[in-house]
């Protein structure tokens, strides 16, 4: 199982070894990890801290860089993180970072990601800046760039997230924090090859977080068949990470 939505714990609440033990308990083989503090204050130092956190076990912990799209050097920082640290994507949070999908700097960020073949995962499901159809419009402007809806629209905008995936071929949907009834509709209606799963782990000070356990249980309650489970938890995320 690949968990496509995990945060590095704030203030070094626990180390990677402790989190690997939590992954084992959850049945997770690989976690895609983002900085959290770096979303509040994007910097090269935040990316370096994340790189150091995942470095002991790169086969199980995969890092995504974070940048401020308003920074003229954002594209160069993405390339540095990929080439120096082996990072495999970018995580952006328009609502928390306070930028819209019309931010001019996103053109540079998306073009860089598309050129070097890495996905960009966005927080979504939170108006006014992080709605799925806003992100789908951005994806259509950058057809070479793979865009991931990091939360599948959350509780309020999951129907919009479905529409984003159905209408935009380079939009993928990560079911992370999405309610169970929405997950069932997503699996029923969306192209299977563009679905992912994530726990959003890392937002609490203990390595094994109750809400992450519940999200894995929620996934199990979908009663996916073997092909669906393999696609969502293994094939699809591996394809994005290897792009």
C-alpha positions in Angstrom: 0.0 0.0 0.0 1.2 3.5 -0.9 -0.1 6.3 1.3 0.0 9.4 -1.0 -0.7 12.0 1.7 1.5 12.2 4.8 3.1 15.2 6.7 6.5 15.4 8.3 5.7 15.9 12.0 6.1 19.5 13.3 8.9 20.3 15.7 10.4 16.8 15.4 7.6 15.3 17.4 8.9 11.8 16.4 11.5 10.4 14.1 11.3 8.4 10.9 12.0 5.1 12.6 9.0 5.6 14.9 6.8 6.5 11.9 8.0 3.4 10.0 6.7 1.3 12.9 3.4 3.1 12.6 3.3 2.4 8.8 3.9 -1.3 9.5 1.0 -1.4 11.9 -1.2 0.3 9.3 0.0 -2.0 6.5 1.6 0.9 4.5 4.6 0.1 2.5 5.5 3.5 1.2 4.5 7.0 2.3 4.6 10.2 0.3 5.7 12.9 2.8 5.3 16.7 2.7 6.6 19.3 5.0 4.0 21.0 7.2 5.9 23.9 8.8 7.3 24.6 5.3 3.8 25.3 4.0 3.6 28.1 6.5 7.0 29.4 5.7 8.2 27.9 2.4 12.0 27.8 2.2 15.0 25.8 1.0 15.7 25.0 4.7 12.2 23.4 5.1 12.8 21.2 2.1 16.3 20.3 3.4 14.8 19.3 6.7 12.3 17.1 5.0 15.0 15.5 2.8 17.0 14.7 5.9 13.9 13.2 7.6 13.2 10.7 4.8 16.9 10.1 3.9 17.4 6.9 6.1 14.8 4.9 4.2 14.2 6.3 0.7 12.6 3.1 -0.4 9.8 3.7 2.1 9.6 7.5 2.5 9.3 9.6 -0.6 9.5 13.4 -0.3 7.7 16.2 -2.1 9.1 19.7 -2.2 7.2 22.8 -1.2 7.7 26.3 -2.7 6.0 29.7 -2.7 4.9 30.2 -6.3 5.3 34.0 -5.8 9.1 33.4 -5.3 10.9 34.1 -8.6 13.3 31.2 -7.7 10.5 28.6 -7.2 11.3 26.7 -10.3 14.9 26.5 -9.5 14.1 25.3 -6.0 12.0 22.5 -7.4 14.8 21.4 -9.7 17.3 21.5 -6.8 15.0 19.4 -4.6 14.6 16.8 -7.4 18.3 16.7 -8.5 20.0 17.0 -5.1 17.5 15.3 -2.8 15.7 12.9 -5.1 12.2 14.4 -4.3 9.5 13.1 -6.6 6.8 15.9 -6.6 5.6 19.2 -5.3 3.0 19.9 -2.6 1.2 23.3 -2.6 -1.6 24.5 -0.3 -3.3 27.5 -1.9 -5.6 28.2 1.1 -2.9 28.0 3.7 -0.3 29.8 1.6 -2.8 32.4 0.4 -2.6 32.3 -3.4 -5.2 31.6 -6.1 -4.9 29.4 -9.1 -4.4 32.5 -11.1 -1.2 33.4 -9.3 1.2 34.2 -12.2 4.0 32.3 -10.5 2.1 29.0 -10.9 2.8 29.1 -14.6 6.6 28.8 -13.8 5.9 26.1 -11.2 3.7 24.0 -13.4 5.9 24.3 -16.4 8.9 23.2 -14.3 7.0 20.2 -12.9 5.7 19.2 -16.4 9.2 19.5 -18.0 10.9 17.3 -15.4 8.0 14.9 -15.1 6.8 15.2 -11.5 3.3 15.7 -10.2 2.0 18.6 -8.1 -0.4 17.7 -5.3 -2.6 20.5 -4.1 -4.7 20.8 -1.0 -8.2 21.0 -2.2 -11.8 21.2 -0.9 -11.4 24.6 0.9 -12.8 27.8 -0.7 -12.0 30.4 -1.9 -8.6 29.3 -3.3 -8.6 25.5 -3.2 -11.7 24.2 -5.0 -11.4 21.2 -7.4 -12.7 23.0 -10.5 -10.2 25.9 -10.0 -7.4 23.3 -9.9 -8.9 21.5 -13.0 -8.8 24.8 -14.9 -5.1 25.2 -13.9 -4.5 21.6 -15.1 -6.1 22.4 -18.5 -3.7 25.3 -18.9 -0.8 23.0 -18.3 -1.6 19.7 -20.0 1.9 18.2 -19.5 1.6 18.6 -15.7 -0.1 15.9 -13.6 -2.2 17.6 -10.9 -3.4 15.7 -7.8 -6.4 16.8 -5.8 -5.0 16.0 -2.4 -8.3 15.6 -0.5 -10.8 14.6 -3.2 -12.9 17.7 -2.3 -13.1 16.9 1.5 -16.7 16.8 2.9 -18.3 19.6 0.9 -16.7 19.6 -2.6 -16.3 15.9 -3.4 -18.9 16.1 -6.1 -16.9 18.9 -7.7 -13.8 16.8 -7.4 -15.5 14.0 -9.4 -16.4 16.5 -12.1 -12.8 17.8 -12.1 -11.5 14.3 -12.8 -14.2 13.5 -15.4 -13.5 16.6 -17.4 -9.7 16.9 -17.1 -7.4 14.1 -18.2 -4.4 15.2 -16.1 -6.2 15.5 -12.8 -5.9 12.7 -10.3 -7.9 12.4 -7.0 -6.4 11.3 -3.7 -9.1 10.1 -1.2 -7.7 11.7 2.0 -10.2 13.0 4.5 -13.0 12.3 2.1 -16.1 10.7 3.8 -16.9 7.1 3.2 -20.1 7.8 1.1 -18.1 10.2 -1.1 -15.3 7.6 -1.5 -17.9 5.1 -2.8 -19.2 7.6 -5.3 -15.7 8.5 -6.4 -14.7 4.8 -7.0 -18.0 4.2 -8.9 -17.8 7.2 -11.2 -14.1 8.2 -11.7 -11.6 6.6 -14.0 -9.9 4.0 -11.8 -6.4 4.8 -13.2 -6.5 8.3 -11.7 -7.5 7.4 -8.1 -5.1 7.4 -5.0 -5.4 7.1 -1.3 -3.9 8.9 1.6 -4.2 9.1 5.4 -3.1 12.8 6.0 -1.0 11.4 8.8 1.6 13.6 10.6 -0.7 16.3 12.0 -0.6 14.9 15.6 2.4 14.5 17.9 2.1 10.7 18.2 3.4 8.5 15.3 0.4 6.2 15.1 -2.6 8.6 14.9 -6.1 7.4 15.5 -7.6 9.3 12.5 -5.0 7.6 10.2 -6.1 4.2 11.5 -9.7 5.1 10.9 -9.0 6.2 7.3 -7.4 2.9 6.5 -10.4 1.2 8.1 -12.6 3.4 5.9 -10.7 2.2 2.9 -11.3 -1.4 3.9 -15.0 -0.8 4.3 -15.2 0.1 0.5 -14.8 -3.6 -0.2 -12.7 -3.0 -3.3 -12.1 -5.9 -5.5 -8.5 -7.0 -6.2 -8.0 -4.9 -9.3 -9.4 -1.8 -7.8 -7.3 -2.1 -4.7 -4.1 -2.8 -6.7 -4.8 0.2 -8.9 -5.5 2.7 -6.1 -2.9 1.6 -3.6 0.0 0.4 -5.9 -0.2 0.9 -9.6 -1.5 4.5 -9.8 0.8 6.0 -7.2 3.8 4.2 -8.6 3.1 5.5 -12.1 3.0 9.1 -10.8 6.1 8.7 -8.7 8.0 7.2 -11.6 6.9 9.8 -14.2 
